[in-house]
Amino acid sequence: MSSPGNEHFVFIESNTTGTGRLAVERLLRDGRTVTFLARQPKKYPFLAELADALTLEVLETNDTAAVAARVGEIHRHRRVDVVLTFSEYYIATVAEVAARYGFRYLDPAVARCCRNKHATREALRAAGLPTPEFRIVSSPEEARRVSREVTYPCVLKPPTESSSAGVRQIRDAAGFLEHFLTLHGQRENARGQPMTGEVLVESLLTGPEVSVETVTLAAGVTRIVGVTRKYLSEPPLFVELGHDFPGDHGAELTARSEQATLDALHAVGYDFGPAHTEIRLTPDGEAVVVEINPRLAGGMIPELVFYATGIDLLAVLLEQLAGHQVDLEPRRQEFAAIRFLTAPRRGRLAAVAGIEEVRRLPLMREVSLNRKIGSEVGPAEEATGRLGQVIASGPDRRRVIAAVEQGRARLRIEVEALSEVAA
């Protein structure tokens, strides 16, 4: 192992904004060495800005054998201490590479299970935990039969996608077949990885949705960081439009959510690192796991955790991967909230007015845009369609929520109609 502060971190892809960029910048600032493997480096605008400080290699990262071979070559020339990713699509690949070379990471079988929502469902059911009714559908003929058997409304989703992509509430057989054929016809995901055409069908879970943020130090040793309240878009979509941390569901529901998460992580054999477990608090009092995400939460939740508690989840992950002691002790007990910006209609983003005014509001911590002015936008159908966010924090929950909602309301999103293209 290299000395602390001088480790070599090898990224196998990442997310395109947020924690991925922050992690690279932090590692370089702290004197760590960074190698970044990517099949399409242009997906990461921040790499160009940091080109002189890191090593970038173009590689077919969808080929796990090629990735493992290249990491081995790098390791022989300049010792590798950590392999990691901030892209959910590459977690299983990183787990395989880490296991091959003895790096710290999640067990590959656990990574594969959590990345496949159908496999997760089966593991939870086998452990006797509550789940919605579910089945996998693989062909149009089977879809026609199932469309006559299911109870509506139900939910259709691709088993291995991310960011709520393709997840829809379905109200009737016609809608079932239409959305099934859309998902079934997709042969690649956003990262060019093959999709099988299988579709997961689930009964609809109702009630508030929360997520439980955890860090697993070893198999059976999991620390709960907190429970996040989530605000979702109206059906048929499930886009997250806001979060509060910690949530305000009361001691009993919070305890049920935490226990359901610990039970679920145990059921899949979770043995290392952060997890973001989503749960529905159903009307009959059950806390039912929606999915286990084997990574830090998205949607700026780690930032909310930091503002509310002082716990730096990104630092925890990086130090855990490097084999150092991690600090999960809260330094304060406050509240943080985020509300996302979305386009009111399809078109070209002309302006977002009021940003500087909102930044000056009391308790406001961040006002950010994720899309450039002039880019094509539309109503968010998944998390990647959100335009930006406002974050507030402070010691009083009601004041924080009022501040973040006021800030969101004062931002005026201007969308112009797209010019017609001449034939």
C-alpha positions as CSV (number, residue, x, y, z in Angstrom):
1,M,0.0,0.0,0.0
2,S,1.2,3.5,-0.8
3,S,1.6,5.9,2.0
4,P,-1.5,7.8,3.0
5,G,-2.1,10.8,0.8
6,N,0.0,9.4,-2.1
7,E,-2.3,6.6,-3.3
8,H,-3.1,5.9,-6.9
9,F,-6.9,5.9,-7.7
10,V,-8.1,4.4,-11.0
11,F,-11.5,5.5,-12.1
12,I,-13.5,3.2,-14.4
13,E,-15.9,5.7,-15.8
14,S,-17.9,8.0,-13.4
15,N,-21.1,10.1,-13.3
16,T,-20.8,13.2,-15.5
17,T,-21.4,15.8,-12.8
18,G,-21.7,16.0,-9.0
19,T,-19.8,13.5,-6.9
20,G,-17.6,12.2,-9.8
21,R,-16.1,15.6,-10.5
22,L,-15.8,16.5,-6.8
23,A,-14.0,13.2,-6.1
24,V,-11.4,13.7,-8.9
25,E,-10.8,17.4,-7.8
26,R,-10.5,16.4,-4.2
27,L,-8.0,13.6,-4.8
28,L,-5.8,15.8,-7.0
29,R,-5.9,18.6,-4.5
30,D,-4.8,16.1,-1.8
31,G,-1.9,15.0,-3.8
32,R,-3.3,11.6,-4.9
33,T,-2.6,10.2,-8.4
34,V,-5.6,9.8,-10.6
35,T,-5.9,7.6,-13.8
36,F,-9.3,7.8,-15.6
37,L,-10.4,5.1,-18.0
38,A,-13.3,6.1,-20.3
39,R,-14.8,4.9,-23.6
40,Q,-16.1,8.4,-24.4
41,P,-14.1,11.0,-22.5
42,K,-16.2,13.8,-24.0
43,K,-19.0,12.7,-21.6
44,Y,-16.9,14.4,-18.8
45,P,-16.4,18.1,-19.5
46,F,-14.4,18.4,-16.3
47,L,-11.6,16.1,-17.6
48,A,-10.5,18.7,-20.1
49,E,-10.1,21.2,-17.3
50,L,-8.0,18.8,-15.3
51,A,-6.1,17.2,-18.2
52,D,-2.6,18.3,-16.9
53,A,-3.2,16.9,-13.5
54,L,-4.4,13.3,-14.3
55,T,-3.9,10.5,-16.7
56,L,-6.7,9.9,-19.2
57,E,-7.0,6.7,-21.2
58,V,-9.6,5.8,-23.8
59,L,-10.7,2.2,-23.3
60,E,-13.7,0.0,-24.1
61,T,-14.9,0.0,-20.5
62,N,-17.9,-2.1,-21.4
63,D,-15.5,-5.1,-21.9
64,T,-14.8,-6.2,-18.3
65,A,-11.9,-8.4,-19.5
66,A,-10.3,-5.5,-21.3
67,V,-10.7,-3.3,-18.2
68,A,-9.2,-6.0,-15.9
69,A,-6.2,-6.5,-18.3
70,R,-5.5,-2.7,-18.5
71,V,-5.7,-2.2,-14.8
72,G,-3.2,-5.1,-14.4
73,E,-0.9,-3.4,-16.8
74,I,-1.2,0.0,-15.0
75,H,-0.6,-1.8,-11.7
76,R,2.6,-3.3,-12.9
77,H,4.0,0.1,-13.9
78,R,2.6,2.3,-11.2
79,R,1.1,0.6,-8.2
80,V,-2.7,0.9,-8.1
81,D,-4.3,1.3,-4.6
82,V,-7.9,1.9,-5.4
83,V,-10.3,1.2,-8.3
84,L,-13.6,3.0,-8.2
85,T,-16.5,4.4,-10.2
86,F,-19.3,6.9,-9.6
87,S,-21.4,5.5,-12.4
88,E,-24.0,2.9,-11.4
89,Y,-23.5,1.2,-14.8
90,Y,-19.9,0.2,-13.9
91,I,-20.2,-0.9,-10.3
92,A,-20.3,-4.6,-11.2
93,T,-17.3,-4.1,-13.5
94,V,-15.3,-2.4,-10.8
95,A,-16.3,-5.1,-8.3
96,E,-14.9,-7.8,-10.6
97,V,-11.7,-5.9,-11.2
98,A,-11.2,-5.2,-7.5
99,A,-11.8,-8.9,-6.6
100,R,-9.3,-10.0,-9.2
101,Y,-6.5,-7.8,-7.8
102,G,-7.4,-7.7,-4.1
103,F,-8.6,-4.1,-4.0
104,R,-11.2,-3.0,-1.5
105,Y,-14.7,-3.0,-2.9
106,L,-18.1,-4.6,-2.8
107,D,-18.3,-8.3,-3.4
108,P,-19.0,-8.9,-7.1
109,A,-22.0,-11.2,-6.5
110,V,-23.6,-8.5,-4.3
111,A,-22.9,-5.8,-6.9
112,R,-24.6,-7.9,-9.6
113,C,-27.5,-8.6,-7.4
114,C,-28.1,-5.0,-6.4
115,R,-27.6,-3.8,-10.0
116,N,-30.4,-6.1,-11.2
117,K,-33.8,-5.1,-9.7
118,H,-35.3,-8.6,-10.4
119,A,-32.4,-10.3,-8.7
120,T,-32.8,-8.0,-5.7
121,R,-36.5,-8.8,-5.5
122,E,-35.8,-12.5,-5.5
123,A,-33.1,-12.2,-2.8
124,L,-35.5,-10.2,-0.5
125,R,-38.3,-12.6,-1.1
126,A,-36.1,-15.6,-0.3
127,A,-35.2,-13.9,3.0
128,G,-38.9,-13.5,3.9
129,L,-38.9,-9.8,3.5
130,P,-41.9,-7.9,2.1
131,T,-41.8,-7.1,-1.6
132,P,-44.4,-6.1,-4.1
133,E,-45.7,-8.8,-6.4
134,F,-43.3,-9.0,-9.3
135,R,-42.4,-11.0,-12.4
136,I,-40.0,-10.6,-15.4
137,V,-41.5,-10.5,-18.9
138,S,-39.3,-11.3,-21.9
139,S,-41.5,-11.4,-25.0
140,P,-44.4,-9.6,-26.6
141,E,-46.5,-12.8,-26.4
142,E,-45.8,-13.1,-22.7
143,A,-46.6,-9.4,-22.3
144,R,-50.0,-9.8,-23.9
145,R,-50.8,-12.6,-21.5
146,V,-49.5,-10.8,-18.4
147,S,-51.4,-7.6,-19.4
148,R,-54.6,-9.5,-18.9
149,E,-53.6,-10.9,-15.5
150,V,-52.0,-8.1,-13.6
151,T,-53.9,-5.7,-11.2
152,Y,-53.8,-2.1,-12.3
153,P,-52.2,0.3,-11.7
154,C,-48.9,-1.5,-11.8
155,V,-45.3,-0.5,-12.6
156,L,-43.1,-1.4,-15.5
157,K,-39.3,-0.8,-15.4
158,P,-36.1,-2.0,-17.0
159,P,-34.3,-4.3,-14.5
160,T,-30.8,-2.7,-14.9
161,E,-31.4,1.0,-15.6
162,S,-30.6,4.0,-13.4
163,S,-32.0,7.4,-12.5
164,S,-35.7,6.2,-12.8
165,A,-35.1,5.8,-16.6
166,G,-38.0,3.9,-18.1
167,V,-40.0,3.5,-14.9
168,R,-43.7,4.1,-15.4
169,Q,-47.0,3.6,-13.6
170,I,-49.4,1.8,-15.9
171,R,-53.1,2.1,-15.7
172,D,-54.5,-0.4,-18.3
173,A,-53.6,-3.2,-20.7
174,A,-53.1,-0.9,-23.7
175,G,-50.6,1.2,-21.8
176,F,-48.9,-2.0,-20.5
177,L,-48.3,-3.2,-24.0
178,E,-47.2,0.1,-25.3
179,H,-44.6,0.7,-22.6
180,F,-43.5,-2.9,-22.7
181,L,-42.7,-2.7,-26.4
182,T,-40.8,0.6,-25.8
183,L,-38.6,-1.0,-23.1
184,H,-38.3,-4.4,-24.9
185,G,-37.1,-2.7,-28.0
186,Q,-34.2,-0.9,-26.3
187,R,-31.0,-2.8,-27.0
188,E,-28.5,-0.5,-25.3
189,N,-28.5,1.8,-22.2
190,A,-27.1,5.3,-22.0
191,R,-23.6,3.9,-21.7
192,G,-23.8,1.6,-24.8
193,Q,-24.1,-1.6,-22.7
194,P,-26.4,-4.3,-24.1
195,M,-29.9,-4.7,-22.7
196,T,-31.8,-8.0,-22.9
197,G,-35.2,-6.7,-23.6
198,E,-36.5,-8.1,-20.3
199,V,-39.0,-5.9,-18.4
200,L,-39.8,-6.1,-14.7
201,V,-43.5,-5.9,-13.8
202,E,-44.4,-5.0,-10.2
203,S,-47.5,-4.2,-8.2
204,L,-47.8,-0.6,-7.3
205,L,-46.5,0.4,-3.8
206,T,-48.2,3.4,-2.4
207,G,-47.3,5.7,0.6
208,P,-44.4,8.1,1.2
209,E,-41.0,7.2,-0.2
210,V,-37.8,7.6,1.8
211,S,-34.2,6.5,1.3
212,V,-31.9,5.3,4.0
213,E,-28.2,6.3,3.7
214,T,-25.8,3.7,5.1
215,V,-22.1,2.9,5.2
216,T,-21.1,-0.8,5.6
217,L,-17.7,-1.2,7.2
218,A,-17.6,-5.0,6.9
219,A,-20.1,-7.8,6.4
220,G,-22.7,-7.4,9.1
221,V,-21.3,-4.0,10.3
222,T,-23.4,-1.2,8.9
223,R,-23.8,2.3,10.1
224,I,-27.0,4.2,9.4
225,V,-26.3,7.8,8.5
226,G,-29.9,8.9,8.3
227,V,-33.2,8.8,6.5
228,T,-34.1,11.1,3.6
229,R,-37.6,12.3,2.7
230,K,-38.2,12.2,-1.0
231,Y,-40.7,14.2,-3.1
232,L,-41.7,12.5,-6.4
233,S,-43.4,13.8,-9.6
234,E,-47.0,13.0,-10.3
235,P,-47.8,9.6,-12.0
236,P,-47.0,8.0,-14.3
237,L,-43.5,9.1,-13.6
238,F,-41.3,8.7,-10.5
239,V,-38.8,11.5,-10.9
240,E,-37.3,12.9,-7.6
241,L,-38.1,16.6,-7.4
242,G,-36.8,17.2,-3.9
243,H,-35.3,15.8,-0.7
244,D,-35.3,16.7,3.0
245,F,-32.5,15.4,5.3
246,P,-33.2,14.1,7.8
247,G,-36.9,13.3,7.0
248,D,-39.7,14.0,9.4
249,H,-41.7,10.8,9.4
250,G,-41.5,10.3,13.2
251,A,-39.5,7.9,15.3
252,E,-41.6,4.7,14.6
253,L,-41.5,5.0,10.8
254,T,-37.9,6.0,10.8
255,A,-37.0,2.9,12.9
256,R,-39.0,0.7,10.6
257,S,-37.2,2.1,7.6
258,E,-33.8,1.6,9.2
259,Q,-34.6,-2.0,10.2
260,A,-35.9,-2.8,6.7
261,T,-32.7,-1.5,5.2
262,L,-30.5,-3.5,7.6
263,D,-32.5,-6.6,6.8
264,A,-32.3,-6.0,3.1
265,L,-28.5,-5.4,3.1
266,H,-28.1,-8.6,5.1
267,A,-30.3,-10.5,2.7
268,V,-28.1,-9.7,-0.3
269,G,-24.8,-10.1,1.7
270,Y,-23.8,-6.5,1.5
271,D,-20.2,-6.3,2.8
272,F,-18.6,-2.9,1.9
273,G,-19.2,0.7,1.3
274,P,-22.1,3.1,1.0
275,A,-25.7,2.1,0.0
276,H,-28.7,4.2,-0.9
277,T,-31.8,2.0,-0.1
278,E,-35.1,3.3,-1.3
279,I,-38.2,2.4,0.7
280,R,-42.0,2.9,0.5
281,L,-43.9,3.3,3.8
282,T,-47.1,1.6,2.8
283,P,-50.6,2.3,4.3
284,D,-50.6,-1.0,6.1
285,G,-47.5,0.0,8.1
286,E,-44.8,-1.9,6.3
287,A,-41.5,-0.5,5.1
288,V,-41.0,-2.2,1.7
289,V,-37.6,-1.9,-0.1
290,V,-38.0,-0.5,-3.6
291,E,-34.3,-1.0,-4.5
292,I,-30.8,-1.2,-3.1
293,N,-28.3,1.2,-4.8
294,P,-24.8,0.0,-4.1
295,R,-23.3,3.5,-4.1
296,L,-23.5,6.9,-2.6
297,A,-26.9,8.5,-3.1
298,G,-27.4,10.8,-6.1
299,G,-29.6,13.8,-6.2
300,M,-27.1,15.8,-4.0
301,I,-28.1,13.8,-0.9
302,P,-24.4,13.5,0.3
303,E,-24.3,17.3,0.2
304,L,-27.5,17.5,2.3
305,V,-26.0,15.0,4.8
306,F,-22.9,17.2,5.1
307,Y,-24.9,20.4,5.6
308,A,-27.1,18.8,8.2
309,T,-24.6,16.7,10.1
310,G,-21.1,17.5,9.1
311,I,-20.5,14.0,7.9
312,D,-18.6,14.0,4.6
313,L,-19.8,10.9,2.8
314,L,-17.5,11.4,-0.2
315,A,-14.5,11.6,2.0
316,V,-15.7,8.5,3.9
317,L,-15.9,6.5,0.7
318,L,-12.5,7.6,-0.6
319,E,-10.8,6.9,2.7
320,Q,-12.6,3.6,3.1
321,L,-11.4,2.5,-0.4
322,A,-7.9,3.5,0.5
323,G,-8.0,1.4,3.7
324,H,-8.0,4.3,6.2
325,Q,-10.1,4.9,9.3
326,V,-13.3,6.7,8.5
327,D,-15.2,9.3,10.5
328,L,-19.0,8.9,10.7
329,E,-19.5,11.0,13.8
330,P,-22.0,13.9,13.3
331,R,-20.7,17.3,14.2
332,R,-24.1,19.0,14.3
333,Q,-27.8,18.3,14.2
334,E,-29.4,20.5,11.7
335,F,-31.6,20.1,8.5
336,A,-31.0,20.5,4.8
337,A,-33.3,20.4,1.8
338,I,-33.1,20.5,-1.9
339,R,-35.6,21.3,-4.7
340,F,-34.8,20.6,-8.3
341,L,-35.4,22.8,-11.3
342,T,-37.4,21.3,-14.2
343,A,-38.4,22.7,-17.6
344,P,-42.1,23.6,-17.9
345,R,-42.2,22.4,-21.5
346,R,-40.0,21.2,-24.4
347,G,-37.8,23.7,-26.1
348,R,-34.5,25.6,-25.8
349,L,-33.4,26.9,-22.4
350,A,-33.3,30.7,-22.9
351,A,-32.6,31.9,-19.3
352,V,-33.0,31.2,-15.6
353,A,-33.7,34.5,-14.0
354,G,-33.3,35.3,-10.4
355,I,-30.2,33.2,-9.5
356,E,-28.2,35.9,-7.8
357,E,-31.3,37.1,-5.9
358,V,-32.0,33.6,-4.6
359,R,-28.4,33.1,-3.6
360,R,-28.7,36.0,-1.2
361,L,-31.7,34.5,0.6
362,P,-31.2,33.5,4.3
363,L,-30.2,29.8,4.8
364,M,-29.5,29.4,1.0
365,R,-26.4,27.2,0.5
366,E,-26.3,26.4,-3.3
367,V,-28.1,27.5,-6.4
368,S,-26.8,25.6,-9.4
369,L,-27.6,24.9,-13.1
370,N,-26.7,21.6,-14.7
371,R,-27.7,22.6,-18.2
372,K,-26.1,25.3,-20.4
373,I,-28.2,28.2,-21.6
374,G,-29.2,27.3,-25.2
375,S,-29.4,23.6,-24.6
376,E,-32.5,21.6,-25.6
377,V,-34.7,20.7,-22.6
378,G,-38.0,19.2,-21.7
379,P,-40.1,18.1,-18.7
380,A,-38.0,15.7,-16.7
381,E,-38.9,12.1,-17.3
382,E,-35.9,10.8,-15.3
383,A,-33.3,12.3,-13.0
384,T,-31.0,13.3,-15.8
385,G,-33.7,15.6,-17.1
386,R,-33.5,18.0,-14.2
387,L,-32.0,21.4,-14.9
388,G,-30.4,22.3,-11.6
389,Q,-31.2,22.7,-7.9
390,V,-31.4,25.0,-4.9
391,I,-30.2,23.8,-1.4
392,A,-30.9,25.4,2.0
393,S,-29.9,24.4,5.5
394,G,-30.1,25.5,9.1
395,P,-31.1,24.5,12.6
396,D,-34.9,24.9,12.1
397,R,-36.6,22.4,9.8
398,R,-39.6,24.6,9.0
399,R,-37.5,27.6,8.1
400,V,-35.2,25.5,5.9
401,I,-38.1,24.0,4.0
402,A,-39.7,27.4,3.6
403,A,-36.4,28.9,2.4
404,V,-35.7,26.2,-0.2
405,E,-39.3,26.3,-1.6
406,Q,-39.2,30.1,-1.7
407,G,-35.9,29.9,-3.5
408,R,-37.2,27.5,-6.1
409,A,-40.4,29.6,-6.7
410,R,-38.4,32.8,-7.3
411,L,-36.3,31.2,-10.1
412,R,-37.9,31.9,-13.5
413,I,-37.1,29.3,-16.1
414,E,-37.6,30.6,-19.6
415,V,-37.9,28.1,-22.5
416,E,-38.1,29.1,-26.1
417,A,-39.8,27.0,-28.8
418,L,-37.4,25.1,-30.9
419,S,-36.9,26.5,-34.4
420,E,-38.4,24.4,-37.1
421,V,-35.7,22.8,-39.3
422,A,-36.2,23.2,-42.9
423,A,-36.8,20.0,-44.8
